[in-house]
Amino acid sequence: MRSVQVSAPKGPLEVVERDIPEPGAGKVRIKVQACGICHGDSFTKEGLFPGIQYPRVPGHEGVS
């Protein structure tokens, strides 16, 4: 799947290909057409959340 990630604090947003994860027990997979990002995601990009691990895919406001 195509995704946008940030690989390091203050790094650029990069379009990458990732494996499609298999859903676990009690989970479903949906196809997301678009995803918005918010101000908190800019904190992720800038590395302002302590202890956050990278690479990181920002966005949580999906549209299917």
N, C-alpha and C positions, 0 to 999 in steps of 0.2 A: 504494500500500500504506500501511497505517497503521503508524506508527512512533512511538517515544518518543525525544526528543532533548533535549539540553541545548545551548542556543545560545551561552552564554558561561560563563566560570568563575564558580562560585557561583550560577549561574542556576537557575531551576526546571526540573523535568522537564516537557516539553510534548508532548502528543499531536499529531502532524502527519501530513499526507498527503504521500507522496513518490512519484515515478515508480518503476515496477518496472524495475530495471536488466536489460539483456540480458546473458546470460552470454557471456564471451569464449571463444576457442578452448580446448578442453580443460577447460572448466568446465561445471557443471550448475546449474540453479536448483531449489531445494526450497521447499516451503511450510512455514514455521515456525509452529506453533500457539502456542507460548509460549517465552519466553526468560528465563533467570535472570540476575541480576547479582551480582557479588561485591564484595569490599572494594576491589579495584583500580578498579572502576567508580565507587565513591564518590570515589576520588582524581581521576578524570576529571571528575566533577561539580564538585568543589571547586577544580579547576585546579591540582592539585599536581604534575602531570607537566610538566616543562619542554618548551616547543616544541610542545605539542599544539594542533591546529587545531580550531576550532569552526565550525559546529555539529557535534556528536558524538552518535552513537547508542551508548549503553552496552549491554553484554550480549554474551556470547559462548557461552552455555550453552543452545543452542537445542534445542527438542523439535519433531520433525516428525511 
